[in-house]
Amino acid sequence: MKAFLKLTILLLLAFLLMFVTACQRRTSPASPDLLPNTTLANIPIANDTLFALVTLYWDGEDNDGYIAGFQYRYITRHLFKGDSVVQNWKETKKTSLTIPFESSDSLNYQRFQVRAIDNKGGVDPTPAEKCFYTRKTIPPTTKIISPQNDQQFFAIDHTTDWWQGIQLNYTASDKDGKVVEYAWAIDNGDWNWTQDTTLYITPDQFNPLEGKHTIRVTARDNTNLIDLKGASATITLIKPTFNKKILIVDETDEKSFPFGVNFTDEDVDHFYADIYGTRNSWDFIKRGMPPKDTLGQYQLVVWHADNSYSSPNNYHKLPDHIADIEDYLNVGGNFIMSGWRILKSFAPTQSFPLNFEEGTFVHDYLHINIADETPLVPSDFTGAVGVGNFSDIKVDSVKLADAFPYFGKLAQINIMPARAGFTDIIYTYKNANDSPFVQFRGRACGLRYYGTSFNVVVLGFPVFFIQKQDAKILASQILHSLGF
């Protein structure tokens, strides 16, 4: 029995030994990971000479997985310069790209390489390759349309509905391709790349705000060439102080008064100084347009041009300087405009009545949609009827008693048959009860515009030829409505 037990135990131990040995037998090694392969289409043909913008096509394969993406680069050999430029590898999931090859030499040898990457991160060790030549490309040319060099602009430290900053307009062209991107910079600041060629540069871009600044522009074409020269304009920004109240700009040409009217420049200056209560005057005839550092000191500019004119070439010159007035109003100035045929000066060769379109000063800033003018003869404007808080005024018939062909009255008065919003009629046309021109009676000849940033008053008649006491009341009531 004992022998039988010993034999049984020995057999069990042998069986266990065989089982353990069988479990520890070596397995076959795993198959190695196969790397991907890359192929390039035969477009373009190898060693062809091309424009620098080249479209290439490729594909990849992986026998034990799938293609997750690609890497590509190119090496440029400048054949005349003798140097080379090696681009870094770039990643893409696409199988076709249009690539702008660096082509700054007269002839450039391009060696393009692409390699596939599989889902395990394996990279094709032998990238597909194509070689060809590219011709020299021409960089774009950039031009500033506005502002012009040495221009001056008002500037404030915040934007408003009317002042959004300094407007920049520029353009670019490319002789052998197309412009795809533009950039601007202030002084030595960084480039701001954009698709826009018209924009406003906000005040925070200028540091400090006041003083001279250089606006630089450039462009990039579809071969990645940048206009290294670019264009620039140096401007001066002036922050208005508005520390004075009223400036009278005298554009009245006494030499052009009607025949029989004899008043001097001093007479007109004293008249306006008395009715507006200021001696701050600027003679436009002698000194031209006031500079911005002068305009910016005053809260209100009163512009008068009280002589008439008969030739379209001899119109009042306020419209020639309207950009300065717009700039002044945009930053918070106020404006009173009066004169003989003053609105006609904005369209001296066009027939009235005239519809002033959006984008014009008369439409956008004066808020007048249609302007008209009464005829030269017979003269029948005897005064104006005040509306609301404004008093009636009368023409000074004594000043015009010997004036031909007026004889105590005024003619060629500008009226405003249609106006935009935020305007009030403050004066209407008055003529004699027996005047045949009843169509002008009661029509607006004085307007006041209430704006968010500025206020404007337009008088379609020459205030110098209003009776002085009435003119004083007129000026006082207008100033009061403006908060002065």
Disulfide bonds with the S-S distance in Angstrom:
none
